[in-house]
Amino acid sequence: MRRLLATALVVTGIPWTGALDAAEPVTRRDVFYTATNDKLQSLDVYAPATGANRPVIVWIHGGGWKEGDKAGSGTQKKPQLFTDRGFVFVSINYRLLPSVALEDMMGDVAKSIRWVRDHAREHRGDPDTIIVMGHSAGAHLAALVCTDDRYLKAEGVSLESVKGCVPIDVSAYDVPKRIRDLDDGISANFRKVFGDDDQRQRYFSPVTYVRSGAGIPPFLILHVASRADTKAQAQWLADALGKAGIPGRVIAAEGKTHGTIGSDLGKDGDAPTQELWAFLDEVCRR
Protein backbone atom coordinates (compact mmCIF):
# COMPACT_ATOMS: atom_id res chain seq x y z
CA MET A 1 0.00 0.00 0.00
CA ARG A 2 2.81 2.47 0.89
CA ARG A 3 4.51 1.76 -2.43
CA LEU A 4 1.26 2.27 -4.38
CA LEU A 5 0.53 5.52 -2.53
CA ALA A 6 4.04 6.80 -3.10
CA THR A 7 3.87 6.02 -6.80
CA ALA A 8 0.47 7.70 -7.11
CA LEU A 9 1.77 10.86 -5.47
CA VAL A 10 4.86 11.24 -7.61
CA VAL A 11 3.03 10.49 -10.84
CA THR A 12 0.93 13.60 -10.10
CA GLY A 13 4.08 15.62 -9.44
CA ILE A 14 3.79 15.69 -5.64
CA PRO A 15 6.94 14.51 -3.85
CA TRP A 16 6.50 11.61 -1.47
CA THR A 17 7.90 12.56 1.92
CA GLY A 18 7.43 9.29 3.77
CA ALA A 19 9.96 6.45 3.74
CA LEU A 20 9.78 4.13 0.76
CA ASP A 21 10.94 0.56 0.48
CA ALA A 22 14.59 1.00 -0.49
CA ALA A 23 15.33 0.27 -4.13
CA GLU A 24 18.49 0.86 -6.08
CA PRO A 25 18.26 4.00 -8.25
CA VAL A 26 18.56 3.60 -11.99
CA THR A 27 21.96 5.18 -12.52
CA ARG A 28 23.82 6.79 -15.43
CA ARG A 29 27.28 8.10 -14.60
CA ASP A 30 29.64 10.42 -16.45
CA VAL A 31 27.07 11.73 -18.90
CA PHE A 32 28.56 14.63 -20.86
CA TYR A 33 26.40 17.74 -21.02
CA THR A 34 28.60 19.40 -23.66
CA ALA A 35 30.22 18.07 -26.84
CA THR A 36 33.73 18.33 -25.38
CA ASN A 37 33.66 14.95 -23.57
CA ASP A 38 35.39 16.63 -20.61
CA LYS A 39 34.68 14.83 -17.33
CA LEU A 40 34.52 18.23 -15.64
CA GLN A 41 31.51 18.88 -17.88
CA SER A 42 29.66 15.71 -16.97
CA LEU A 43 26.94 14.65 -14.59
CA ASP A 44 25.52 11.59 -12.85
CA VAL A 45 21.80 10.80 -12.96
CA TYR A 46 20.01 8.73 -10.32
CA ALA A 47 16.36 7.98 -11.03
CA PRO A 48 13.70 6.01 -9.17
CA ALA A 49 12.83 2.73 -10.84
CA THR A 50 9.14 3.60 -11.25
CA GLY A 51 6.86 6.57 -11.75
CA ALA A 52 6.95 9.62 -14.00
CA ASN A 53 7.03 13.42 -13.81
CA ARG A 54 9.15 13.36 -10.70
CA PRO A 55 10.78 16.53 -9.37
CA VAL A 56 14.47 16.80 -10.27
CA ILE A 57 17.22 17.85 -7.85
CA VAL A 58 20.33 19.38 -9.44
CA TRP A 59 23.15 19.10 -6.90
CA ILE A 60 26.26 21.34 -7.17
CA HIS A 61 29.25 20.21 -5.11
CA GLY A 62 31.52 22.53 -3.14
CA GLY A 63 35.29 22.85 -2.98
CA GLY A 64 36.18 26.52 -2.91
CA TRP A 65 35.60 26.95 -6.65
CA LYS A 66 38.93 25.14 -7.13
CA GLU A 67 38.29 21.47 -6.39
CA GLY A 68 35.62 18.87 -5.68
CA ASP A 69 33.72 16.23 -7.63
CA LYS A 70 30.12 15.22 -8.32
CA ALA A 71 30.70 11.87 -6.58
CA GLY A 72 32.56 13.26 -3.57
CA SER A 73 31.96 12.31 0.05
CA GLY A 74 29.24 14.93 0.50
CA THR A 75 27.23 13.41 -2.35
CA GLN A 76 27.65 9.66 -1.93
CA LYS A 77 24.56 8.88 0.19
CA LYS A 78 22.26 11.47 -1.32
CA PRO A 79 21.17 9.64 -4.48
CA GLN A 80 19.54 6.82 -2.52
CA LEU A 81 18.07 9.16 0.08
CA PHE A 82 16.50 11.44 -2.52
CA THR A 83 15.30 8.78 -4.94
CA ASP A 84 13.65 6.99 -2.01
CA ARG A 85 11.70 10.20 -1.50
CA GLY A 86 10.53 10.32 -5.09
CA PHE A 87 13.09 12.65 -6.68
CA VAL A 88 15.40 12.29 -9.62
CA PHE A 89 18.85 13.29 -8.32
CA VAL A 90 21.45 14.77 -10.68
CA SER A 91 24.94 15.58 -9.43
CA ILE A 92 27.04 17.77 -11.70
CA ASN A 93 30.69 18.51 -12.32
CA TYR A 94 31.89 21.87 -13.60
CA ARG A 95 35.25 23.26 -14.61
CA LEU A 96 37.32 24.85 -11.85
CA LEU A 97 39.59 27.77 -11.07
CA PRO A 98 42.25 28.60 -12.14
CA SER A 99 41.78 26.68 -15.42
CA VAL A 100 38.66 28.68 -16.30
CA ALA A 101 37.05 31.94 -15.20
CA LEU A 102 33.97 32.18 -13.00
CA GLU A 103 31.92 33.11 -16.09
CA ASP A 104 32.85 29.75 -17.64
CA MET A 105 32.01 27.94 -14.42
CA MET A 106 28.57 29.55 -14.37
CA GLY A 107 28.13 28.66 -18.02
CA ASP A 108 28.79 25.02 -17.13
CA VAL A 109 26.14 25.10 -14.41
CA ALA A 110 23.61 26.55 -16.84
CA LYS A 111 24.51 24.00 -19.52
CA SER A 112 24.01 21.16 -17.04
CA ILE A 113 20.57 22.50 -16.13
CA ARG A 114 19.72 22.75 -19.84
CA TRP A 115 20.72 19.09 -20.24
CA VAL A 116 18.51 18.17 -17.28
CA ARG A 117 15.57 20.02 -18.77
CA ASP A 118 16.10 18.42 -22.19
CA HIS A 119 16.47 14.87 -20.85
CA ALA A 120 14.37 14.82 -17.68
CA ARG A 121 11.57 12.69 -19.09
CA GLU A 122 14.06 9.99 -20.14
CA HIS A 123 14.81 9.57 -16.44
CA ARG A 124 11.23 9.78 -15.07
CA GLY A 125 11.64 13.48 -14.30
CA ASP A 126 9.55 16.59 -14.89
CA PRO A 127 11.53 19.13 -16.96
CA ASP A 128 9.52 21.98 -15.43
CA THR A 129 10.05 21.01 -11.80
CA ILE A 130 13.75 21.50 -11.14
CA ILE A 131 15.23 22.37 -7.75
CA VAL A 132 18.81 23.65 -7.69
CA MET A 133 20.86 22.86 -4.59
CA GLY A 134 24.50 23.35 -3.66
CA HIS A 135 26.90 23.25 -0.73
CA SER A 136 29.68 25.75 0.02
CA ALA A 137 31.01 27.10 -3.30
CA GLY A 138 28.21 25.12 -4.92
CA ALA A 139 25.74 27.13 -2.84
CA HIS A 140 27.09 30.35 -4.35
CA LEU A 141 26.80 28.92 -7.87
CA ALA A 142 23.27 27.68 -7.16
CA ALA A 143 22.14 31.04 -5.78
CA LEU A 144 23.71 32.95 -8.68
CA VAL A 145 22.20 30.81 -11.46
CA CYS A 146 18.79 31.18 -9.77
CA THR A 147 18.99 34.98 -9.52
CA ASP A 148 21.01 36.12 -12.55
CA ASP A 149 18.91 34.62 -15.34
CA ARG A 150 21.39 35.51 -18.10
CA TYR A 151 23.21 32.18 -17.77
CA LEU A 152 20.07 30.09 -18.23
CA LYS A 153 18.72 32.38 -20.95
CA ALA A 154 21.93 31.82 -22.90
CA GLU A 155 21.02 28.12 -22.91
CA GLY A 156 17.40 28.68 -23.88
CA VAL A 157 16.09 27.81 -20.40
CA SER A 158 13.62 29.91 -18.43
CA LEU A 159 13.87 30.38 -14.68
CA GLU A 160 10.22 29.29 -14.62
CA SER A 161 11.45 25.69 -14.86
CA VAL A 162 13.30 26.14 -11.55
CA LYS A 163 10.84 25.81 -8.69
CA GLY A 164 13.25 26.28 -5.79
CA CYS A 165 16.82 26.98 -4.73
CA VAL A 166 18.58 25.56 -1.65
CA PRO A 167 22.05 27.06 -1.05
CA ILE A 168 23.88 25.54 1.92
CA ASP A 169 26.43 27.38 4.08
CA VAL A 170 28.37 29.87 2.01
CA SER A 171 29.28 33.50 2.69
CA ALA A 172 29.37 34.78 -0.88
CA TYR A 173 25.89 36.13 -1.54
CA ASP A 174 27.14 39.73 -1.28
CA VAL A 175 30.81 39.41 -2.22
CA PRO A 176 31.97 43.05 -1.76
CA LYS A 177 30.43 43.19 1.71
CA ARG A 178 31.95 39.83 2.59
CA ILE A 179 35.40 40.98 1.55
CA ARG A 180 35.06 44.18 3.58
CA ASP A 181 34.02 42.19 6.64
CA LEU A 182 36.81 39.62 6.39
CA ASP A 183 40.18 39.60 8.03
CA ASP A 184 43.11 40.19 5.69
CA GLY A 185 44.04 36.51 5.27
CA ILE A 186 40.59 35.29 4.26
CA SER A 187 39.93 38.43 2.24
CA ALA A 188 43.01 37.71 0.12
CA ASN A 189 41.62 34.24 -0.70
CA PHE A 190 38.25 35.68 -1.72
CA ARG A 191 40.01 38.23 -3.93
CA LYS A 192 41.77 35.37 -5.71
CA VAL A 193 38.36 33.95 -6.57
CA PHE A 194 36.36 37.12 -7.26
CA GLY A 195 39.04 39.65 -8.16
CA ASP A 196 39.97 43.04 -6.70
CA ASP A 197 37.46 45.11 -8.62
CA ASP A 198 34.28 46.01 -6.72
CA GLN A 199 32.21 45.97 -9.92
CA ARG A 200 33.36 42.45 -10.76
CA GLN A 201 32.64 41.29 -7.22
CA ARG A 202 29.10 42.62 -7.53
CA TYR A 203 28.76 40.89 -10.89
CA PHE A 204 29.13 37.55 -9.10
CA SER A 205 26.95 38.43 -6.10
CA PRO A 206 23.47 36.88 -6.09
CA VAL A 207 22.01 39.86 -4.15
CA THR A 208 22.85 42.09 -7.12
CA TYR A 209 20.14 40.45 -9.22
CA VAL A 210 17.31 40.03 -6.74
CA ARG A 211 14.28 41.93 -7.98
CA SER A 212 10.57 41.37 -8.31
CA GLY A 213 9.10 40.08 -11.54
CA ALA A 214 12.28 38.26 -12.61
CA GLY A 215 10.96 34.74 -12.08
CA ILE A 216 13.35 34.09 -9.18
CA PRO A 217 12.19 30.95 -7.34
CA PRO A 218 11.67 30.57 -3.58
CA PHE A 219 14.81 30.00 -1.52
CA LEU A 220 15.58 27.83 1.49
CA ILE A 221 18.92 29.13 2.82
CA LEU A 222 20.70 26.76 5.21
CA HIS A 223 23.72 27.71 7.30
CA VAL A 224 25.70 26.48 10.30
CA ALA A 225 24.26 28.20 13.37
CA SER A 226 27.67 28.89 14.91
CA ARG A 227 29.20 30.50 11.80
CA ALA A 228 28.75 34.26 12.00
CA ASP A 229 29.87 34.81 8.41
CA THR A 230 27.41 32.47 6.73
CA LYS A 231 24.66 33.55 9.14
CA ALA A 232 25.08 37.22 8.21
CA GLN A 233 25.24 36.54 4.49
CA ALA A 234 22.23 34.21 4.59
CA GLN A 235 20.19 36.93 6.26
CA TRP A 236 21.38 39.54 3.75
CA LEU A 237 20.14 37.36 0.90
CA ALA A 238 16.85 36.56 2.63
CA ASP A 239 16.24 40.25 3.33
CA ALA A 240 16.86 41.12 -0.33
CA LEU A 241 14.48 38.36 -1.43
CA GLY A 242 11.84 39.52 1.02
CA LYS A 243 11.99 43.12 -0.19
CA ALA A 244 11.40 41.81 -3.72
CA GLY A 245 8.43 39.73 -2.59
CA ILE A 246 10.25 36.42 -3.12
CA PRO A 247 9.95 33.73 -0.42
CA GLY A 248 13.30 33.21 1.30
CA ARG A 249 13.59 31.30 4.55
CA VAL A 250 16.78 31.05 6.59
CA ILE A 251 17.45 27.96 8.70
CA ALA A 252 20.29 27.97 11.25
CA ALA A 253 21.51 24.39 11.71
CA GLU A 254 22.46 23.77 15.32
CA GLY A 255 25.28 21.39 16.15
CA LYS A 256 26.59 21.24 12.59
CA THR A 257 29.92 21.99 10.98
CA HIS A 258 30.48 23.26 7.47
CA GLY A 259 31.06 19.67 6.42
CA THR A 260 28.25 17.91 8.26
CA ILE A 261 25.50 20.34 7.26
CA GLY A 262 26.06 19.13 3.72
CA SER A 263 26.92 15.47 4.30
CA ASP A 264 24.00 14.88 6.70
CA LEU A 265 21.39 16.40 4.41
CA GLY A 266 18.82 13.78 3.49
CA LYS A 267 19.31 11.61 6.58
CA ASP A 268 16.49 10.60 8.92
CA GLY A 269 16.35 12.66 12.09
CA ASP A 270 18.37 15.53 10.64
CA ALA A 271 16.68 18.85 11.50
CA PRO A 272 17.74 20.78 8.36
CA THR A 273 16.54 17.83 6.30
CA GLN A 274 13.06 18.06 7.82
CA GLU A 275 12.97 21.72 6.79
CA LEU A 276 14.14 20.70 3.34
CA TRP A 277 11.40 18.08 2.86
CA ALA A 278 8.75 20.63 3.85
CA PHE A 279 10.21 23.21 1.46
CA LEU A 280 10.37 20.74 -1.43
CA ASP A 281 6.82 19.61 -0.81
CA GLU A 282 5.66 23.23 -0.95
CA VAL A 283 7.55 24.35 -4.05
CA CYS A 284 6.76 21.22 -6.05
CA ARG A 285 3.06 21.89 -5.56
CA ARG A 286 3.28 25.45 -6.91
C-alpha positions as CSV (number, residue, x, y, z in Angstrom):
1,M,0.0,0.0,0.0
2,R,2.8,2.5,0.9
3,R,4.5,1.8,-2.4
4,L,1.3,2.3,-4.4
5,L,0.5,5.5,-2.5
6,A,4.0,6.8,-3.1
7,T,3.9,6.0,-6.8
8,A,0.5,7.7,-7.1
9,L,1.8,10.9,-5.5
10,V,4.9,11.2,-7.6
11,V,3.0,10.5,-10.8
12,T,0.9,13.6,-10.1
13,G,4.1,15.6,-9.4
14,I,3.8,15.7,-5.6
15,P,6.9,14.5,-3.8
16,W,6.5,11.6,-1.5
17,T,7.9,12.6,1.9
18,G,7.4,9.3,3.8
19,A,10.0,6.5,3.7
20,L,9.8,4.1,0.8
21,D,10.9,0.6,0.5
22,A,14.6,1.0,-0.5
23,A,15.3,0.3,-4.1
24,E,18.5,0.9,-6.1
25,P,18.3,4.0,-8.2
26,V,18.6,3.6,-12.0
27,T,22.0,5.2,-12.5
28,R,23.8,6.8,-15.4
29,R,27.3,8.1,-14.6
30,D,29.6,10.4,-16.4
31,V,27.1,11.7,-18.9
32,F,28.6,14.6,-20.9
33,Y,26.4,17.7,-21.0
34,T,28.6,19.4,-23.7
35,A,30.2,18.1,-26.8
36,T,33.7,18.3,-25.4
37,N,33.7,15.0,-23.6
38,D,35.4,16.6,-20.6
39,K,34.7,14.8,-17.3
40,L,34.5,18.2,-15.6
41,Q,31.5,18.9,-17.9
42,S,29.7,15.7,-17.0
43,L,26.9,14.6,-14.6
44,D,25.5,11.6,-12.8
45,V,21.8,10.8,-13.0
46,Y,20.0,8.7,-10.3
47,A,16.4,8.0,-11.0
48,P,13.7,6.0,-9.2
49,A,12.8,2.7,-10.8
50,T,9.1,3.6,-11.3
51,G,6.9,6.6,-11.8
52,A,7.0,9.6,-14.0
53,N,7.0,13.4,-13.8
54,R,9.1,13.4,-10.7
55,P,10.8,16.5,-9.4
56,V,14.5,16.8,-10.3
57,I,17.2,17.8,-7.9
58,V,20.3,19.4,-9.4
59,W,23.2,19.1,-6.9
60,I,26.3,21.3,-7.2
61,H,29.3,20.2,-5.1
62,G,31.5,22.5,-3.1
63,G,35.3,22.8,-3.0
64,G,36.2,26.5,-2.9
65,W,35.6,26.9,-6.6
66,K,38.9,25.1,-7.1
67,E,38.3,21.5,-6.4
68,G,35.6,18.9,-5.7
69,D,33.7,16.2,-7.6
70,K,30.1,15.2,-8.3
71,A,30.7,11.9,-6.6
72,G,32.6,13.3,-3.6
73,S,32.0,12.3,0.1
74,G,29.2,14.9,0.5
75,T,27.2,13.4,-2.3
76,Q,27.7,9.7,-1.9
77,K,24.6,8.9,0.2
78,K,22.3,11.5,-1.3
79,P,21.2,9.6,-4.5
80,Q,19.5,6.8,-2.5
81,L,18.1,9.2,0.1
82,F,16.5,11.4,-2.5
83,T,15.3,8.8,-4.9
84,D,13.7,7.0,-2.0
85,R,11.7,10.2,-1.5
86,G,10.5,10.3,-5.1
87,F,13.1,12.7,-6.7
88,V,15.4,12.3,-9.6
89,F,18.9,13.3,-8.3
90,V,21.4,14.8,-10.7
91,S,24.9,15.6,-9.4
92,I,27.0,17.8,-11.7
93,N,30.7,18.5,-12.3
94,Y,31.9,21.9,-13.6
95,R,35.3,23.3,-14.6
96,L,37.3,24.9,-11.9
97,L,39.6,27.8,-11.1
98,P,42.3,28.6,-12.1
99,S,41.8,26.7,-15.4
100,V,38.7,28.7,-16.3
101,A,37.0,31.9,-15.2
102,L,34.0,32.2,-13.0
103,E,31.9,33.1,-16.1
104,D,32.8,29.8,-17.6
105,M,32.0,27.9,-14.4
106,M,28.6,29.6,-14.4
107,G,28.1,28.7,-18.0
108,D,28.8,25.0,-17.1
109,V,26.1,25.1,-14.4
110,A,23.6,26.5,-16.8
111,K,24.5,24.0,-19.5
112,S,24.0,21.2,-17.0
113,I,20.6,22.5,-16.1
114,R,19.7,22.7,-19.8
115,W,20.7,19.1,-20.2
116,V,18.5,18.2,-17.3
117,R,15.6,20.0,-18.8
118,D,16.1,18.4,-22.2
119,H,16.5,14.9,-20.8
120,A,14.4,14.8,-17.7
121,R,11.6,12.7,-19.1
122,E,14.1,10.0,-20.1
123,H,14.8,9.6,-16.4
124,R,11.2,9.8,-15.1
125,G,11.6,13.5,-14.3
126,D,9.6,16.6,-14.9
127,P,11.5,19.1,-17.0
128,D,9.5,22.0,-15.4
129,T,10.0,21.0,-11.8
130,I,13.8,21.5,-11.1
131,I,15.2,22.4,-7.8
132,V,18.8,23.7,-7.7
133,M,20.9,22.9,-4.6
134,G,24.5,23.3,-3.7
135,H,26.9,23.3,-0.7
136,S,29.7,25.7,0.0
137,A,31.0,27.1,-3.3
138,G,28.2,25.1,-4.9
139,A,25.7,27.1,-2.8
140,H,27.1,30.3,-4.3
141,L,26.8,28.9,-7.9
142,A,23.3,27.7,-7.2
143,A,22.1,31.0,-5.8
144,L,23.7,32.9,-8.7
145,V,22.2,30.8,-11.5
146,C,18.8,31.2,-9.8
147,T,19.0,35.0,-9.5
148,D,21.0,36.1,-12.5
149,D,18.9,34.6,-15.3
150,R,21.4,35.5,-18.1
151,Y,23.2,32.2,-17.8
152,L,20.1,30.1,-18.2
153,K,18.7,32.4,-21.0
154,A,21.9,31.8,-22.9
155,E,21.0,28.1,-22.9
156,G,17.4,28.7,-23.9
157,V,16.1,27.8,-20.4
158,S,13.6,29.9,-18.4
159,L,13.9,30.4,-14.7
160,E,10.2,29.3,-14.6
161,S,11.5,25.7,-14.9
162,V,13.3,26.1,-11.5
163,K,10.8,25.8,-8.7
164,G,13.2,26.3,-5.8
165,C,16.8,27.0,-4.7
166,V,18.6,25.6,-1.7
167,P,22.0,27.1,-1.0
168,I,23.9,25.5,1.9
169,D,26.4,27.4,4.1
170,V,28.4,29.9,2.0
171,S,29.3,33.5,2.7
172,A,29.4,34.8,-0.9
173,Y,25.9,36.1,-1.5
174,D,27.1,39.7,-1.3
175,V,30.8,39.4,-2.2
176,P,32.0,43.0,-1.8
177,K,30.4,43.2,1.7
178,R,31.9,39.8,2.6
179,I,35.4,41.0,1.5
180,R,35.1,44.2,3.6
181,D,34.0,42.2,6.6
182,L,36.8,39.6,6.4
183,D,40.2,39.6,8.0
184,D,43.1,40.2,5.7
185,G,44.0,36.5,5.3
186,I,40.6,35.3,4.3
187,S,39.9,38.4,2.2
188,A,43.0,37.7,0.1
189,N,41.6,34.2,-0.7
190,F,38.2,35.7,-1.7
191,R,40.0,38.2,-3.9
192,K,41.8,35.4,-5.7
193,V,38.4,34.0,-6.6
194,F,36.4,37.1,-7.3
195,G,39.0,39.6,-8.2
196,D,40.0,43.0,-6.7
197,D,37.5,45.1,-8.6
198,D,34.3,46.0,-6.7
199,Q,32.2,46.0,-9.9
200,R,33.4,42.4,-10.8
201,Q,32.6,41.3,-7.2
202,R,29.1,42.6,-7.5
203,Y,28.8,40.9,-10.9
204,F,29.1,37.6,-9.1
205,S,27.0,38.4,-6.1
206,P,23.5,36.9,-6.1
207,V,22.0,39.9,-4.1
208,T,22.8,42.1,-7.1
209,Y,20.1,40.5,-9.2
210,V,17.3,40.0,-6.7
211,R,14.3,41.9,-8.0
212,S,10.6,41.4,-8.3
213,G,9.1,40.1,-11.5
214,A,12.3,38.3,-12.6
215,G,11.0,34.7,-12.1
216,I,13.3,34.1,-9.2
217,P,12.2,30.9,-7.3
218,P,11.7,30.6,-3.6
219,F,14.8,30.0,-1.5
220,L,15.6,27.8,1.5
221,I,18.9,29.1,2.8
222,L,20.7,26.8,5.2
223,H,23.7,27.7,7.3
224,V,25.7,26.5,10.3
225,A,24.3,28.2,13.4
226,S,27.7,28.9,14.9
227,R,29.2,30.5,11.8
228,A,28.8,34.3,12.0
229,D,29.9,34.8,8.4
230,T,27.4,32.5,6.7
231,K,24.7,33.6,9.1
232,A,25.1,37.2,8.2
233,Q,25.2,36.5,4.5
234,A,22.2,34.2,4.6
235,Q,20.2,36.9,6.3
236,W,21.4,39.5,3.8
237,L,20.1,37.4,0.9
238,A,16.9,36.6,2.6
239,D,16.2,40.3,3.3
240,A,16.9,41.1,-0.3
241,L,14.5,38.4,-1.4
242,G,11.8,39.5,1.0
243,K,12.0,43.1,-0.2
244,A,11.4,41.8,-3.7
245,G,8.4,39.7,-2.6
246,I,10.2,36.4,-3.1
247,P,10.0,33.7,-0.4
248,G,13.3,33.2,1.3
249,R,13.6,31.3,4.5
250,V,16.8,31.0,6.6
251,I,17.5,28.0,8.7
252,A,20.3,28.0,11.2
253,A,21.5,24.4,11.7
254,E,22.5,23.8,15.3
255,G,25.3,21.4,16.2
256,K,26.6,21.2,12.6
257,T,29.9,22.0,11.0
258,H,30.5,23.3,7.5
259,G,31.1,19.7,6.4
260,T,28.2,17.9,8.3
261,I,25.5,20.3,7.3
262,G,26.1,19.1,3.7
263,S,26.9,15.5,4.3
264,D,24.0,14.9,6.7
265,L,21.4,16.4,4.4
266,G,18.8,13.8,3.5
267,K,19.3,11.6,6.6
268,D,16.5,10.6,8.9
269,G,16.3,12.7,12.1
270,D,18.4,15.5,10.6
271,A,16.7,18.8,11.5
272,P,17.7,20.8,8.4
273,T,16.5,17.8,6.3
274,Q,13.1,18.1,7.8
275,E,13.0,21.7,6.8
276,L,14.1,20.7,3.3
277,W,11.4,18.1,2.9
278,A,8.8,20.6,3.9
279,F,10.2,23.2,1.5
280,L,10.4,20.7,-1.4
281,D,6.8,19.6,-0.8
282,E,5.7,23.2,-1.0
283,V,7.6,24.4,-4.1
284,C,6.8,21.2,-6.0
285,R,3.1,21.9,-5.6
286,R,3.3,25.5,-6.9
